[in-house]
């Protein structure tokens, strides 16, 4: 998951996809971001802070997968 500022920045600056660069699309993405977190949490998902540098995100994903497998 990412915070609102990170979401805004990523949508505004990406070059591989135009979604989120129009005001209506940005508003929809910002509206759904916290809702999706709540849905994921209610279903027991492991929440990863994807606003961190990619190497930290990868480490968090690996750690979470190992924990779920019982490797820790």
Helices and strands as residue ranges (DSSP letters): H 4-13, H 23-42, H 54-69
